[in-house]
């Protein structure tokens, strides 16, 4: 499913570009496999935040 949204980027910018997971949208190239547990965050995460997510999964 593809959904067009406007989001705030990691550095505070705004983007109306589509988000593609497993492909780039510009070609027919795409991931051959499964993607599980996708998460999108409002900005960049610190090393500590990433580690906490990894340790709690």
PyMOL Python script that loads the backbone (N, CA, C, O; Angstrom):
from pymol import cmd

cmd.read_pdbstr("""\
ATOM      1  N   UNK A   1       0.843  -1.163   0.000  1.00  0.00           N
ATOM      2  CA  UNK A   1       0.000   0.000   0.000  1.00  0.00           C
ATOM      3  C   UNK A   1       0.894   1.233   0.000  1.00  0.00           C
ATOM      4  O   UNK A   1       1.877   1.280   0.740  1.00  0.00           O
ATOM      5  N   UNK A   2       0.581   2.198  -0.789  1.00  0.00           N
ATOM      6  CA  UNK A   2       1.335   3.440  -0.864  1.00  0.00           C
ATOM      7  C   UNK A   2       0.440   4.577  -0.427  1.00  0.00           C
ATOM      8  O   UNK A   2      -0.701   4.694  -0.875  1.00  0.00           O
ATOM      9  N   UNK A   3       0.960   5.408   0.443  1.00  0.00           N
ATOM     10  CA  UNK A   3       0.163   6.517   0.951  1.00  0.00           C
ATOM     11  C   UNK A   3       0.996   7.786   0.879  1.00  0.00           C
ATOM     12  O   UNK A   3       2.134   7.800   1.347  1.00  0.00           O
ATOM     13  N   UNK A   4       0.463   8.833   0.311  1.00  0.00           N
ATOM     14  CA  UNK A   4       1.157  10.116   0.204  1.00  0.00           C
ATOM     15  C   UNK A   4       0.934  10.924   1.472  1.00  0.00           C
ATOM     16  O   UNK A   4      -0.208  11.175   1.856  1.00  0.00           O
ATOM     17  N   UNK A   5       2.001  11.326   2.115  1.00  0.00           N
ATOM     18  CA  UNK A   5       1.889  12.154   3.311  1.00  0.00           C
ATOM     19  C   UNK A   5       2.955  13.229   3.283  1.00  0.00           C
ATOM     20  O   UNK A   5       3.922  13.136   2.527  1.00  0.00           O
ATOM     21  N   UNK A   6       2.782  14.226   4.087  1.00  0.00           N
ATOM     22  CA  UNK A   6       3.800  15.254   4.271  1.00  0.00           C
ATOM     23  C   UNK A   6       4.398  15.028   5.641  1.00  0.00           C
ATOM     24  O   UNK A   6       3.675  14.936   6.632  1.00  0.00           O
ATOM     25  N   UNK A   7       5.721  14.938   5.703  1.00  0.00           N
ATOM     26  CA  UNK A   7       6.361  14.608   6.972  1.00  0.00           C
ATOM     27  C   UNK A   7       7.513  15.553   7.256  1.00  0.00           C
ATOM     28  O   UNK A   7       8.053  16.190   6.352  1.00  0.00           O
ATOM     29  N   UNK A   8       7.875  15.632   8.510  1.00  0.00           N
ATOM     30  CA  UNK A   8       9.031  16.414   8.921  1.00  0.00           C
ATOM     31  C   UNK A   8      10.258  15.527   8.854  1.00  0.00           C
ATOM     32  O   UNK A   8      10.249  14.414   9.380  1.00  0.00           O
ATOM     33  N   UNK A   9      11.314  16.006   8.212  1.00  0.00           N
ATOM     34  CA  UNK A   9      12.551  15.250   8.089  1.00  0.00           C
ATOM     35  C   UNK A   9      13.376  15.298   9.359  1.00  0.00           C
ATOM     36  O   UNK A   9      13.043  16.017  10.301  1.00  0.00           O
ATOM     37  N   UNK A  10      14.457  14.527   9.381  1.00  0.00           N
ATOM     38  CA  UNK A  10      15.305  14.410  10.572  1.00  0.00           C
ATOM     39  C   UNK A  10      15.944  15.733  10.958  1.00  0.00           C
ATOM     40  O   UNK A  10      16.285  15.931  12.124  1.00  0.00           O
ATOM     41  N   UNK A  11      16.113  16.635  10.014  1.00  0.00           N
ATOM     42  CA  UNK A  11      16.733  17.920  10.329  1.00  0.00           C
ATOM     43  C   UNK A  11      15.703  19.042  10.368  1.00  0.00           C
ATOM     44  O   UNK A  11      16.066  20.218  10.344  1.00  0.00           O
ATOM     45  N   UNK A  12      14.451  18.698  10.428  1.00  0.00           N
ATOM     46  CA  UNK A  12      13.396  19.700  10.563  1.00  0.00           C
ATOM     47  C   UNK A  12      12.798  20.179   9.258  1.00  0.00           C
ATOM     48  O   UNK A  12      11.904  21.026   9.272  1.00  0.00           O
ATOM     49  N   UNK A  13      13.259  19.666   8.136  1.00  0.00           N
ATOM     50  CA  UNK A  13      12.691  20.053   6.855  1.00  0.00           C
ATOM     51  C   UNK A  13      11.379  19.327   6.595  1.00  0.00           C
ATOM     52  O   UNK A  13      11.056  18.354   7.277  1.00  0.00           O
ATOM     53  N   UNK A  14      10.631  19.797   5.619  1.00  0.00           N
ATOM     54  CA  UNK A  14       9.356  19.181   5.264  1.00  0.00           C
ATOM     55  C   UNK A  14       9.501  18.568   3.883  1.00  0.00           C
ATOM     56  O   UNK A  14      10.105  19.162   2.990  1.00  0.00           O
ATOM     57  N   UNK A  15       8.945  17.377   3.713  1.00  0.00           N
ATOM     58  CA  UNK A  15       9.026  16.683   2.437  1.00  0.00           C
ATOM     59  C   UNK A  15       7.662  16.162   2.033  1.00  0.00           C
ATOM     60  O   UNK A  15       6.933  15.605   2.853  1.00  0.00           O
ATOM     61  N   UNK A  16       7.320  16.345   0.771  1.00  0.00           N
ATOM     62  CA  UNK A  16       6.090  15.778   0.231  1.00  0.00           C
ATOM     63  C   UNK A  16       6.406  14.568  -0.634  1.00  0.00           C
ATOM     64  O   UNK A  16       5.539  14.083  -1.360  1.00  0.00           O
ATOM     65  N   UNK A  17       7.649  14.071  -0.564  1.00  0.00           N
ATOM     66  CA  UNK A  17       8.070  12.915  -1.342  1.00  0.00           C
ATOM     67  C   UNK A  17       7.500  11.641  -0.744  1.00  0.00           C
ATOM     68  O   UNK A  17       7.308  11.539   0.468  1.00  0.00           O
ATOM     69  N   UNK A  18       7.235  10.684  -1.598  1.00  0.00           N
ATOM     70  CA  UNK A  18       6.753   9.384  -1.145  1.00  0.00           C
ATOM     71  C   UNK A  18       7.864   8.629  -0.441  1.00  0.00           C
ATOM     72  O   UNK A  18       9.041   8.797  -0.763  1.00  0.00           O
ATOM     73  N   UNK A  19       7.493   7.807   0.507  1.00  0.00           N
ATOM     74  CA  UNK A  19       8.439   6.954   1.215  1.00  0.00           C
ATOM     75  C   UNK A  19       8.303   5.544   0.650  1.00  0.00           C
ATOM     76  O   UNK A  19       7.214   4.970   0.653  1.00  0.00           O
ATOM     77  N   UNK A  20       9.397   4.998   0.173  1.00  0.00           N
ATOM     78  CA  UNK A  20       9.401   3.644  -0.358  1.00  0.00           C
ATOM     79  C   UNK A  20      10.235   2.764   0.558  1.00  0.00           C
ATOM     80  O   UNK A  20      11.356   3.125   0.918  1.00  0.00           O
ATOM     81  N   UNK A  21       9.702   1.626   0.931  1.00  0.00           N
ATOM     82  CA  UNK A  21      10.427   0.659   1.747  1.00  0.00           C
ATOM     83  C   UNK A  21      10.640  -0.573   0.890  1.00  0.00           C
ATOM     84  O   UNK A  21       9.677  -1.219   0.476  1.00  0.00           O
ATOM     85  N   UNK A  22      11.905  -0.906   0.621  1.00  0.00           N
ATOM     86  CA  UNK A  22      12.225  -2.063  -0.193  1.00  0.00           C
ATOM     87  C   UNK A  22      12.360  -1.759  -1.669  1.00  0.00           C
ATOM     88  O   UNK A  22      12.539  -2.676  -2.470  1.00  0.00           O
ATOM     89  N   UNK A  23      12.279  -0.503  -2.047  1.00  0.00           N
ATOM     90  CA  UNK A  23      12.445  -0.093  -3.433  1.00  0.00           C
ATOM     91  C   UNK A  23      12.687   1.391  -3.493  1.00  0.00           C
ATOM     92  O   UNK A  23      12.610   2.079  -2.476  1.00  0.00           O
ATOM     93  N   UNK A  24      12.983   1.897  -4.692  1.00  0.00           N
ATOM     94  CA  UNK A  24      13.262   3.318  -4.786  1.00  0.00           C
ATOM     95  C   UNK A  24      12.211   4.107  -5.556  1.00  0.00           C
ATOM     96  O   UNK A  24      12.302   5.333  -5.630  1.00  0.00           O
ATOM     97  N   UNK A  25      11.235   3.450  -6.120  1.00  0.00           N
ATOM     98  CA  UNK A  25      10.152   4.139  -6.811  1.00  0.00           C
ATOM     99  C   UNK A  25      10.521   4.644  -8.189  1.00  0.00           C
ATOM    100  O   UNK A  25       9.637   4.965  -8.983  1.00  0.00           O
ATOM    101  N   UNK A  26      11.827   4.725  -8.494  1.00  0.00           N
ATOM    102  CA  UNK A  26      12.256   5.245  -9.793  1.00  0.00           C
ATOM    103  C   UNK A  26      12.468   4.145 -10.822  1.00  0.00           C
ATOM    104  O   UNK A  26      12.617   4.428 -12.010  1.00  0.00           O
ATOM    105  N   UNK A  27      12.484   2.910 -10.384  1.00  0.00           N
ATOM    106  CA  UNK A  27      12.696   1.796 -11.305  1.00  0.00           C
ATOM    107  C   UNK A  27      11.912   0.585 -10.821  1.00  0.00           C
ATOM    108  O   UNK A  27      11.227   0.631  -9.799  1.00  0.00           O
ATOM    109  N   UNK A  28      12.026  -0.478 -11.567  1.00  0.00           N
ATOM    110  CA  UNK A  28      11.352  -1.714 -11.185  1.00  0.00           C
ATOM    111  C   UNK A  28      12.165  -2.521 -10.175  1.00  0.00           C
ATOM    112  O   UNK A  28      11.726  -3.583  -9.736  1.00  0.00           O
ATOM    113  N   UNK A  29      13.349  -2.023  -9.804  1.00  0.00           N
ATOM    114  CA  UNK A  29      14.196  -2.731  -8.844  1.00  0.00           C
ATOM    115  C   UNK A  29      13.547  -2.674  -7.458  1.00  0.00           C
ATOM    116  O   UNK A  29      13.093  -1.620  -7.014  1.00  0.00           O
ATOM    117  N   UNK A  30      13.515  -3.805  -6.799  1.00  0.00           N
ATOM    118  CA  UNK A  30      12.957  -3.854  -5.459  1.00  0.00           C
ATOM    119  C   UNK A  30      13.563  -5.025  -4.689  1.00  0.00           C
ATOM    120  O   UNK A  30      14.192  -5.910  -5.270  1.00  0.00           O
ATOM    121  N   UNK A  31      13.367  -5.011  -3.404  1.00  0.00           N
ATOM    122  CA  UNK A  31      13.890  -6.061  -2.533  1.00  0.00           C
ATOM    123  C   UNK A  31      13.174  -7.371  -2.819  1.00  0.00           C
ATOM    124  O   UNK A  31      11.948  -7.416  -2.924  1.00  0.00           O
ATOM    125  N   UNK A  32      13.946  -8.418  -2.942  1.00  0.00           N
ATOM    126  CA  UNK A  32      13.377  -9.760  -3.099  1.00  0.00           C
ATOM    127  C   UNK A  32      13.468 -10.444  -1.743  1.00  0.00           C
ATOM    128  O   UNK A  32      14.481 -11.069  -1.428  1.00  0.00           O
ATOM    129  N   UNK A  33      12.434 -10.332  -0.952  1.00  0.00           N
ATOM    130  CA  UNK A  33      12.431 -10.917   0.378  1.00  0.00           C
ATOM    131  C   UNK A  33      11.352 -10.274   1.224  1.00  0.00           C
ATOM    132  O   UNK A  33      10.439  -9.630   0.707  1.00  0.00           O
ATOM    133  N   UNK A  34      11.465 -10.452   2.510  1.00  0.00           N
ATOM    134  CA  UNK A  34      10.474  -9.921   3.440  1.00  0.00           C
ATOM    135  C   UNK A  34      11.055  -8.788   4.272  1.00  0.00           C
ATOM    136  O   UNK A  34      12.240  -8.794   4.606  1.00  0.00           O
ATOM    137  N   UNK A  35      10.228  -7.835   4.596  1.00  0.00           N
ATOM    138  CA  UNK A  35      10.585  -6.761   5.523  1.00  0.00           C
ATOM    139  C   UNK A  35       9.601  -6.855   6.671  1.00  0.00           C
ATOM    140  O   UNK A  35       8.389  -6.897   6.459  1.00  0.00           O
ATOM    141  N   UNK A  36      10.124  -6.889   7.889  1.00  0.00           N
ATOM    142  CA  UNK A  36       9.294  -7.088   9.064  1.00  0.00           C
ATOM    143  C   UNK A  36       9.542  -5.960  10.059  1.00  0.00           C
ATOM    144  O   UNK A  36      10.672  -5.492  10.199  1.00  0.00           O
ATOM    145  N   UNK A  37       8.516  -5.531  10.735  1.00  0.00           N
ATOM    146  CA  UNK A  37       8.594  -4.551  11.814  1.00  0.00           C
ATOM    147  C   UNK A  37       9.192  -3.213  11.365  1.00  0.00           C
ATOM    148  O   UNK A  37      10.198  -2.766  11.915  1.00  0.00           O
ATOM    149  N   UNK A  38       8.584  -2.590  10.388  1.00  0.00           N
ATOM    150  CA  UNK A  38       9.025  -1.283   9.897  1.00  0.00           C
ATOM    151  C   UNK A  38       8.546  -0.201  10.843  1.00  0.00           C
ATOM    152  O   UNK A  38       7.391  -0.198  11.269  1.00  0.00           O
ATOM    153  N   UNK A  39       9.447   0.722  11.171  1.00  0.00           N
ATOM    154  CA  UNK A  39       9.104   1.869  12.021  1.00  0.00           C
ATOM    155  C   UNK A  39       9.644   3.136  11.382  1.00  0.00           C
ATOM    156  O   UNK A  39      10.733   3.137  10.809  1.00  0.00           O
ATOM    157  N   UNK A  40       8.884   4.205  11.481  1.00  0.00           N
ATOM    158  CA  UNK A  40       9.307   5.505  10.973  1.00  0.00           C
ATOM    159  C   UNK A  40       9.269   6.475  12.139  1.00  0.00           C
ATOM    160  O   UNK A  40       8.259   6.588  12.833  1.00  0.00           O
ATOM    161  N   UNK A  41      10.374   7.173  12.349  1.00  0.00           N
ATOM    162  CA  UNK A  41      10.494   8.097  13.472  1.00  0.00           C
ATOM    163  C   UNK A  41      10.537   9.532  12.964  1.00  0.00           C
ATOM    164  O   UNK A  41      10.879   9.776  11.807  1.00  0.00           O
ATOM    165  N   UNK A  42      10.195  10.466  13.816  1.00  0.00           N
ATOM    166  CA  UNK A  42      10.097  11.874  13.441  1.00  0.00           C
ATOM    167  C   UNK A  42      11.443  12.542  13.235  1.00  0.00           C
ATOM    168  O   UNK A  42      11.499  13.628  12.658  1.00  0.00           O
ATOM    169  N   UNK A  43      12.520  11.936  13.681  1.00  0.00           N
ATOM    170  CA  UNK A  43      13.834  12.553  13.514  1.00  0.00           C
ATOM    171  C   UNK A  43      14.940  11.565  13.772  1.00  0.00           C
ATOM    172  O   UNK A  43      14.701  10.383  14.020  1.00  0.00           O
ATOM    173  N   UNK A  44      16.154  12.067  13.709  1.00  0.00           N
ATOM    174  CA  UNK A  44      17.319  11.228  13.958  1.00  0.00           C
ATOM    175  C   UNK A  44      17.337  10.789  15.417  1.00  0.00           C
ATOM    176  O   UNK A  44      16.916  11.525  16.310  1.00  0.00           O
ATOM    177  N   UNK A  45      17.831   9.580  15.640  1.00  0.00           N
ATOM    178  CA  UNK A  45      17.905   9.045  16.997  1.00  0.00           C
ATOM    179  C   UNK A  45      19.356   9.006  17.453  1.00  0.00           C
ATOM    180  O   UNK A  45      20.269   8.830  16.646  1.00  0.00           O
ATOM    181  N   UNK A  46      19.554   9.171  18.733  1.00  0.00           N
ATOM    182  CA  UNK A  46      20.893   9.082  19.294  1.00  0.00           C
ATOM    183  C   UNK A  46      21.322   7.613  19.347  1.00  0.00           C
ATOM    184  O   UNK A  46      20.493   6.713  19.206  1.00  0.00           O
ATOM    185  N   UNK A  47      22.611   7.381  19.548  1.00  0.00           N
ATOM    186  CA  UNK A  47      23.106   6.009  19.696  1.00  0.00           C
ATOM    187  C   UNK A  47      22.406   5.306  20.851  1.00  0.00           C
ATOM    188  O   UNK A  47      22.074   4.125  20.753  1.00  0.00           O
ATOM    189  N   UNK A  48      22.183   6.014  21.922  1.00  0.00           N
ATOM    190  CA  UNK A  48      21.535   5.443  23.112  1.00  0.00           C
ATOM    191  C   UNK A  48      20.095   5.022  22.799  1.00  0.00           C
ATOM    192  O   UNK A  48      19.651   3.960  23.235  1.00  0.00           O
ATOM    193  N   UNK A  49      19.368   5.849  22.046  1.00  0.00           N
ATOM    194  CA  UNK A  49      17.979   5.515  21.687  1.00  0.00           C
ATOM    195  C   UNK A  49      17.926   4.281  20.787  1.00  0.00           C
ATOM    196  O   UNK A  49      17.065   3.418  20.959  1.00  0.00           O
ATOM    197  N   UNK A  50      18.840   4.203  19.835  1.00  0.00           N
ATOM    198  CA  UNK A  50      18.889   3.044  18.941  1.00  0.00           C
ATOM    199  C   UNK A  50      19.207   1.790  19.736  1.00  0.00           C
ATOM    200  O   UNK A  50      18.576   0.751  19.544  1.00  0.00           O
ATOM    201  N   UNK A  51      20.173   1.883  20.619  1.00  0.00           N
ATOM    202  CA  UNK A  51      20.562   0.737  21.448  1.00  0.00           C
ATOM    203  C   UNK A  51      19.399   0.258  22.305  1.00  0.00           C
ATOM    204  O   UNK A  51      19.183  -0.947  22.439  1.00  0.00           O
ATOM    205  N   UNK A  52      18.644   1.196  22.891  1.00  0.00           N
ATOM    206  CA  UNK A  52      17.490   0.843  23.731  1.00  0.00           C
ATOM    207  C   UNK A  52      16.438   0.104  22.911  1.00  0.00           C
ATOM    208  O   UNK A  52      15.860  -0.869  23.396  1.00  0.00           O
ATOM    209  N   UNK A  53      16.180   0.538  21.696  1.00  0.00           N
ATOM    210  CA  UNK A  53      15.225  -0.157  20.831  1.00  0.00           C
ATOM    211  C   UNK A  53      15.735  -1.560  20.505  1.00  0.00           C
ATOM    212  O   UNK A  53      14.973  -2.526  20.549  1.00  0.00           O
ATOM    213  N   UNK A  54      16.999  -1.669  20.186  1.00  0.00           N
ATOM    214  CA  UNK A  54      17.585  -2.964  19.846  1.00  0.00           C
ATOM    215  C   UNK A  54      17.534  -3.918  21.046  1.00  0.00           C
ATOM    216  O   UNK A  54      17.158  -5.081  20.899  1.00  0.00           O
ATOM    217  N   UNK A  55      17.903  -3.437  22.205  1.00  0.00           N
ATOM    218  CA  UNK A  55      17.929  -4.279  23.404  1.00  0.00           C
ATOM    219  C   UNK A  55      16.537  -4.727  23.847  1.00  0.00           C
ATOM    220  O   UNK A  55      16.391  -5.787  24.456  1.00  0.00           O
ATOM    221  N   UNK A  56      15.512  -3.920  23.542  1.00  0.00           N
ATOM    222  CA  UNK A  56      14.148  -4.238  23.984  1.00  0.00           C
ATOM    223  C   UNK A  56      13.342  -4.996  22.924  1.00  0.00           C
ATOM    224  O   UNK A  56      12.150  -5.237  23.112  1.00  0.00           O
ATOM    225  N   UNK A  57      13.974  -5.367  21.826  1.00  0.00           N
ATOM    226  CA  UNK A  57      13.227  -6.087  20.780  1.00  0.00           C
ATOM    227  C   UNK A  57      13.403  -7.577  20.892  1.00  0.00           C
ATOM    228  O   UNK A  57      12.844  -8.326  20.091  1.00  0.00           O
TER     229      UNK A  57
END
""", "prot")
cmd.dss("prot")
cmd.show_as("cartoon", "prot")
cmd.util.cbc("prot")
cmd.orient("prot")
